[in-house]
């Protein structure tokens, strides 16, 4: 297990990250920072309203605990195989968005990574027509009894 890396959605060509910031709030060393932006592809080409604009991890402070991976509901962050990124400069261990995505894509290719919940994480919008919404005269029923509700004629 190595340092955290961001995963990439090849279908939409954007990171899986939706900007919920749970990983940043739950990090015990507070080694991560991020800023989000409105997704220019939403809603026509992507279901993600927000995407990551900047993301940085200070690998000098990261303890490789994996909490960020555990709390992410969108499979947007995984522990890569990168574990030795030593530098001579003190601040050189800060990894930016492009490097994190590069590490993530490399990891995804090496291990054949797929999201755990592909339906939940799919970036492309799905057009689903419910049979109840297809007609205007659909009968509204009580979910417990299955009986038609009053006022539905």
PyMOL commands that set and color helices and strands:
alter all, ss='L'
color gray80, all
select helices_A, chain A and resi 22-26+67-71+90-93+97-111+118-121+131-134
alter helices_A, ss='H'
color red, helices_A
select strands_A, chain A and resi 4-6+8-9+14-15+32-38+50-58+77-79+94-95
alter strands_A, ss='S'
color yellow, strands_A
deselect
rebuild
show_as cartoon
